[in-house]
Amino acid sequence: MQDTSKEYDAIIERCKSLFVNKMTDYGSAWRILRLPSLTDQIFIKAQRIRGLQKNKVRKVNEGQESEFIGIINYCIMALIQLQKGVVEQPDMALEEATQLYQEKVLLTKQLMENKNHDYGEAWRDMRVSSLTDLILQKLLRVKQIENNSGRTLVSEGIDANYQDMINYAIFAMIHLNKNNS
């Protein structure tokens, strides 16, 4: 589990660095995005990953890792939007956005550690393609919950699904990093 924590932190550092750089370039323009828009952005990224996994020919020279980073960052933005609400104009300074980013990561990492304890790190025996499919399944669930105006009868809420997608994407990146070394 110690390796998982270090690997997790290294991937989050890469994701956070990109988030900070994009905040520097674009400000908090993402704050105007409604949850279904963020969900659709994540869906596009997950579909592209699935396409990369299935297709032998690539017409855009970007791999799975950049798409998994996008999934992680969009999910964190969605968690922030759930907490702060959507705005009409960008309203968040880099410092506040970075602090909120870190708060969401800490909660999500704690969830991962708790589940890893209970499941015995079963994800280590999974394929990247299976993790991608689980992300797509979570996205379809989120879309259904959004279509139900956020109401569920017995299921976990949207936030838990975003957290699971972050963790699945990180697990996939850990696998990809191991395969590339």
N, C-alpha and C positions, 0 to 999 in steps of 0.2 A: 504493500500500500504506500510505502514511503516513496518508491519510484513513481507511482501514479501521481502523487501530490507534486513532485518536482516537475514531471512531464506536463502536468496540467498547468502549473504556474508558468512554465516556459511558453506554452502555446498562448495562454492568456496575455502574456507580455507582448507577444507579436501582434495579437488582435488589438490590444489596447493602444499600442504604438500607432497602428494604422488609424484607429479611431481618433486619437489625438491629432495626428497629422491632417486628417480630413476635417476635423473641427477647426483647425488652424486655417485651412484653405477655404472652407465653405461656411464656417460658423455653425449654428445649430438649425440650419434649414430643415433638417429631418424632423424637427419638433412640430411641423405642420402636418405630418403624416398621421392619418387615422390608422387604427389597428388593422383593419382589413387591407390597407395599402402595404403596411409592413409585412403582414402575413403573405400577401401576394409576392412581394420581393423575395422573401425567404423561399417561397414555393418555386419561383423561377430559378433560384440558385440550386435548390435540391434537384429540380428536373434537369438542369444542365449537368450536374454531377452524375445523375443516372445515365444521361446520354453519353457522357465521357466514358462511363464504365461499360456501356453496351456497344458503342460505335468504334470502329477501328480507325476511321479517318477523322482528324480534327481540322477544322477550318479556322479556329481562333486559337492562338498559341498561349493558352492559359490552362493550367491543370486544376485538379480537384482541390488542392490546398487553398487556393485563393477563394474558391467558392465556399468552402467550409468556413473560412475566416469571415466571409460575408454573412453566412448564416448566423454565426456566433454574434457578430456585431449588430445585425438587425434584430436578433432576439433580445439582446440587451437593451437596444433602443425601445423595443416594444414593452419590455418590463418597466422602463423609465416612463414611457407614455401611460402605462396602466396606473402608475403612481401619481404622476404629475398632471395628466390630462393633455389633450391636444390644444395647441394654440394657433392663432391666425398668423402670427409673425414670429420669426426666430426670437427667442427670449432668454437663452441660456448661455452663460459665459463658460469658457473652457474649464475653469476650476470646478464649477458646480457640476458640469457634465461628467468630468473625470471622477469626481467624488461619488456621484450616483452610479456611474459605471462600476466602480470598485465595490460599492455596496451590493449591487446586484450579483457581481461575480462571487463575493464572499458567501452570500446566501445560496447560490447555485452550487458552489464547490462543497458547501456543507451538506447539501442534499446528495451530491455525488458520493461523498464519503460515507454517509449513512446508508445509502443503497449498496455501495461497494461492500460495506461490512456485512449486510444481510445477504447479498447475492454472491459473495465471494469472488468479485471481479470477473464474473462470467463473460463480460464484454471482451476480455482478452482472447477468448476463443471464437469470437465472432468475426465475420468478414466485413470489410469496409462496405461492400454492396448491401449487406444486411442492415448495417447502421444507417445507410442512406435510405433504405426502404422504411425503417422505423421513423426517420425524420419526416418522410413523406406521409406516413400514416398519422403522425402527430399533427402535421399541417392540415390534413383533411379533417381531423377531429376539431382543430381550432376553427377552421372555416365553418363547420357545422355549429359549433358553439356561438360563433359570431352571427350566423344566420338565425340562431335562436335568441338573439339579443343578450347573449351572455348567460342565459339560464341553463342549468343542468339539473337533472334529477338525482343522479348518484355518482356522477363523474367529478374528477378533479377539475379545477378551473383552468382558464387560459394561461395564467402565470405558470402553473406547474408544467404545462405542455411546452411552453417556451424554455423553461429551465431544462427539461428533458432533452429538447433539441440541442441546446448548448452543449450539454454533456455528451450526447451522441456524436456531435460534430468534433468535439475535442478527442473523444475516443478514436474516431476515424483518423484524425490527424496524427495521433500517437502511433497508430498502425502504419500510416503512410510514412512517417518519419523513420520507423523501424525498418520498413521495406527499402527505404532509400539509403540506409547506412550500411 
